[in-house]
Amino acid sequence: MAFAEFLRKHVVPRRSDILSDINPDDFAWAMPIMRAGYGGRGIVYLVVAGVSLWSVWHGGEAEGAESAMRSMDGLIGMFIVSIIAAGMFAYAIWRCIDSFWDLEAFGTSARGIFARTAMVITGLLHSVIGVLAVAALGYRNSGDGGRSLLAAVMQTPLGPWIIGSAGVATVGAGLYYINKGFSQSYRDDLQANHFTLHWNPLLRAGLCAQGISILIVGALIVYAAATVDASKAGGLGSAFDWLHDQSFGTPLVIVLCLGLLCFSLFCFVNAAFRIIPKASDKSVKNLASQISM
């Protein structure tokens, strides 16, 4: 019994044990950072999907995040890009803070450490979008910078293996989002209210669309590593290009863009209604508990 108690408290602690002595008021400062981060993330996907749909409607092609940000001219465009940059950096900071203070109450088990490390990695990835937004504000011609870096890494002895590993990890992230959408595990972290109860199907669709887009990006990175050709890799814009080249390509791109609009809604819903275990009142009911009733 003593050994089982030791395992429960220190090796695989339950979230309820971690939260038992936590005062949510001590972590209330994290809420504004979380809201800014998810809000900025939502704006990114709203802009990318919206600009891409507009482009496809007018006979063009869908665009990735950087191209979409560069297409917004004028004061309004600069204002939106400024919000994107601030939001993405806030999201990156939020994920690092979330991990360091263990605000999700994952604990220090192997699973908890893995989850908290993944938070930092996703934060760093979103900080790259923030850098792209800052570059867009300066109208710098850095569109090929990512591929140039990939090409440089590809020429090193272990380059293809490094890039291939990154691609496999990206594929894994895509599968994670798809599974999260199908399993609806995200409902554990959302407040139950009239909005989340009635818009849950769109939240699921958004997560699955995000997972599919990341899955395609990861597959393209793996293909680039396998062929030792950095030009085959790319971000969301490359995923759109690949889809566009398939049979019924344009309808597929439109469906994916609509799905990413749903993902932007998912981000906005998280900004408004996300439950942070260490910062939220324990009396708040989550979406999963209300749907299962």
C-alpha positions in Angstrom: 0.0 0.0 0.0 2.8 2.4 0.9 4.5 1.8 -2.5 1.2 2.3 -4.3 0.8 5.6 -2.5 4.3 6.7 -3.4 3.6 5.9 -7.1 0.4 7.8 -7.0 1.9 10.9 -5.4 5.3 11.1 -7.0 5.5 8.9 -10.2 2.0 9.1 -11.7 0.2 11.8 -9.7 -3.4 12.4 -10.4 -4.4 15.9 -11.4 -6.7 16.2 -8.4 -3.8 15.5 -6.1 -1.7 18.2 -7.8 -4.5 20.7 -7.5 -5.5 19.9 -4.0 -3.5 22.6 -2.4 -3.6 25.2 -5.2 -5.3 28.6 -4.9 -6.5 29.7 -8.3 -6.0 33.4 -7.3 -2.3 32.8 -7.2 -2.2 32.1 -10.9 -4.8 34.6 -12.1 -2.1 36.5 -13.8 -1.8 33.8 -16.4 -5.3 34.2 -17.8 -4.7 37.4 -19.8 -1.5 35.9 -21.4 -3.5 32.8 -22.4 -6.3 34.9 -23.9 -3.9 37.0 -25.9 -2.1 33.9 -27.1 -5.1 32.0 -28.3 -6.7 35.1 -29.7 -3.6 35.9 -31.8 -3.4 32.3 -33.0 -7.0 32.5 -34.0 -6.4 35.7 -36.0 -3.5 33.9 -37.9 -5.8 31.1 -39.1 -8.7 33.5 -39.8 -6.4 35.6 -42.0 -4.7 32.6 -43.7 -8.0 30.8 -44.4 -9.9 34.0 -45.3 -7.2 35.3 -47.7 -6.8 31.8 -49.3 -10.6 31.5 -49.9 -10.6 35.0 -51.4 -7.7 34.1 -53.6 -9.2 30.8 -54.8 -12.6 32.5 -55.5 -10.8 34.9 -57.7 -8.9 32.2 -59.6 -5.7 32.3 -57.7 -4.1 29.8 -55.2 -4.4 29.4 -51.5 -1.6 31.0 -49.4 0.4 30.2 -46.3 0.8 32.3 -43.2 3.7 34.4 -44.4 2.2 35.1 -47.9 -1.2 35.9 -46.3 0.4 38.4 -44.0 2.3 40.1 -46.8 -0.8 40.5 -48.8 -2.4 42.9 -46.3 -1.4 46.4 -47.3 -2.4 49.7 -45.7 -2.9 50.8 -42.1 -5.6 48.1 -41.4 -3.3 45.4 -42.7 -0.4 46.6 -40.6 -2.7 46.8 -37.6 -3.8 43.2 -38.0 -0.3 41.9 -38.6 0.8 43.8 -35.5 -1.9 42.0 -33.5 -0.8 38.7 -35.0 2.8 39.3 -34.0 1.9 40.3 -30.5 -0.5 37.4 -30.2 1.9 34.8 -31.4 4.7 36.0 -29.1 2.1 36.0 -26.3 1.1 32.4 -27.2 4.8 31.4 -27.2 5.4 33.0 -23.9 2.1 31.4 -22.6 3.2 27.9 -23.6 6.5 28.3 -21.9 4.9 29.7 -18.7 2.3 27.0 -18.9 5.1 24.4 -18.9 7.4 26.0 -16.3 4.6 26.5 -13.7 2.8 23.4 -14.8 -0.5 25.3 -15.0 -2.2 22.3 -16.7 -1.3 20.1 -13.7 0.5 17.4 -15.7 3.0 16.8 -12.9 6.5 15.5 -13.1 5.9 11.9 -14.3 7.4 10.8 -17.6 4.1 11.6 -19.3 3.9 15.0 -17.7 7.4 15.9 -18.6 6.7 14.9 -22.2 3.6 17.0 -22.3 5.3 20.0 -20.8 8.3 19.7 -23.2 5.8 19.6 -26.1 4.3 22.9 -24.8 7.7 24.6 -25.1 8.3 23.2 -28.6 4.9 24.4 -29.8 5.6 27.8 -28.2 8.8 28.1 -30.1 7.1 27.1 -33.4 4.5 29.8 -32.9 7.2 32.4 -32.1 8.5 31.7 -35.7 5.1 33.0 -36.9 5.6 36.0 -34.8 8.9 36.6 -36.4 7.3 36.3 -39.9 4.7 38.9 -38.8 7.4 41.3 -37.8 9.2 40.7 -41.1 5.9 41.3 -42.9 5.7 44.7 -41.1 9.1 45.6 -42.5 8.2 44.2 -45.9 11.4 42.2 -45.9 11.9 39.8 -48.8 12.6 36.8 -46.7 10.1 34.4 -48.3 12.8 31.8 -49.2 14.7 32.1 -45.9 13.1 28.9 -44.6 14.0 26.8 -47.6 17.5 28.3 -47.7 18.0 27.1 -44.2 16.6 23.7 -45.0 18.9 23.5 -48.0 21.9 24.3 -45.8 21.0 21.7 -43.3 20.3 19.2 -46.0 23.9 19.5 -47.3 25.4 18.4 -43.9 26.1 14.7 -43.4 23.2 14.2 -41.0 21.0 16.8 -42.6 18.5 14.5 -44.3 18.1 12.5 -41.1 17.6 15.6 -39.0 15.0 17.0 -41.4 13.4 13.6 -41.8 13.1 13.3 -38.0 11.5 16.8 -37.9 9.1 15.7 -40.6 8.1 12.5 -38.7 7.6 14.6 -35.5 5.4 17.0 -37.5 3.4 14.1 -38.9 3.0 12.9 -35.3 1.7 16.4 -34.3 -0.8 16.2 -37.1 -2.1 12.8 -36.0 -2.3 14.2 -32.4 -4.6 17.0 -33.6 -6.8 14.6 -35.6 -7.1 12.2 -32.7 -7.9 15.1 -30.4 -10.7 16.1 -32.8 -12.1 12.6 -33.1 -11.8 11.8 -29.4 -13.0 15.2 -28.3 -10.5 15.3 -25.5 -10.4 19.1 -25.8 -13.8 19.2 -24.1 -12.0 18.6 -20.7 -10.4 22.0 -21.0 -13.4 24.1 -22.1 -16.1 25.6 -20.0 -19.6 24.3 -20.6 -22.0 27.0 -21.7 -24.6 27.7 -24.4 -21.9 28.5 -27.0 -19.6 25.6 -26.5 -22.4 23.1 -26.2 -24.0 24.1 -29.5 -20.8 24.8 -31.6 -18.9 21.7 -30.6 -19.2 20.1 -34.1 -17.3 23.1 -35.6 -14.7 22.8 -32.9 -14.1 19.1 -33.9 -14.0 20.0 -37.5 -11.4 22.7 -36.9 -9.1 20.4 -35.0 -9.3 17.7 -37.6 -8.6 20.3 -40.4 -5.6 21.6 -38.4 -4.3 18.0 -38.0 -4.7 17.3 -41.7 -2.8 20.4 -42.7 0.0 19.7 -40.3 0.1 16.0 -41.5 0.5 17.1 -45.1 3.3 19.6 -44.1 5.1 16.8 -42.2 4.7 14.4 -45.1 6.2 16.9 -47.4 9.2 17.5 -45.1 9.8 13.7 -44.9 9.6 13.5 -48.7 12.1 16.4 -49.0 14.5 14.6 -46.7 14.1 11.3 -48.6 14.8 13.0 -51.9 17.4 15.3 -50.4 15.5 18.2 -52.0 14.7 21.1 -49.7 12.4 22.7 -52.3 9.9 19.9 -51.7 9.4 21.0 -48.1 7.4 24.0 -47.0 4.7 25.3 -44.7 0.9 25.6 -45.0 1.3 27.2 -48.5 3.1 24.1 -49.7 0.3 21.9 -48.3 -2.3 24.0 -50.2 -0.1 23.7 -53.4 0.0 19.9 -53.0 -3.7 19.6 -52.5 -4.4 21.8 -55.4 -2.4 19.5 -57.7 -4.6 16.5 -56.7 -7.8 15.4 -58.4 -10.6 17.7 -57.3 -7.8 19.9 -56.0 -9.7 23.2 -55.8 -12.7 21.7 -53.8 -10.2 20.0 -51.4 -8.4 23.3 -50.8 -11.7 25.1 -50.2 -12.8 22.4 -47.7 -9.5 22.6 -45.9 -9.7 26.4 -45.8 -13.2 26.2 -44.3 -11.9 23.7 -41.8 -9.1 26.1 -40.8 -11.7 28.8 -40.3 -13.3 26.4 -37.9 -9.9 26.0 -36.2 -9.7 29.8 -35.9 -13.1 29.6 -34.1 -11.6 26.9 -31.9 -8.7 29.2 -30.9 -11.1 32.1 -30.1 -13.3 29.8 -28.1 -10.2 28.7 -26.1 -9.3 32.4 -25.6 -12.7 33.0 -24.0 -13.6 29.8 -22.3 -10.5 27.7 -21.7 -10.1 26.2 -18.3 -6.6 26.5 -16.8 -6.6 23.9 -14.0 -4.4 25.9 -11.6 -6.0 29.3 -12.5 -9.6 28.5 -12.9 -12.3 28.1 -10.2 -12.8 24.5 -9.3 -16.6 24.9 -9.5 -16.4 25.6 -13.2 -17.9 22.7 -15.2 -16.1 21.5 -18.3 -17.8 20.7 -21.6 -17.1 16.9 -21.4 -19.0 16.6 -18.1 -22.1 18.3 -19.5 -22.2 16.5 -22.9 -21.9 13.1 -21.2 -24.8 13.8 -18.8 
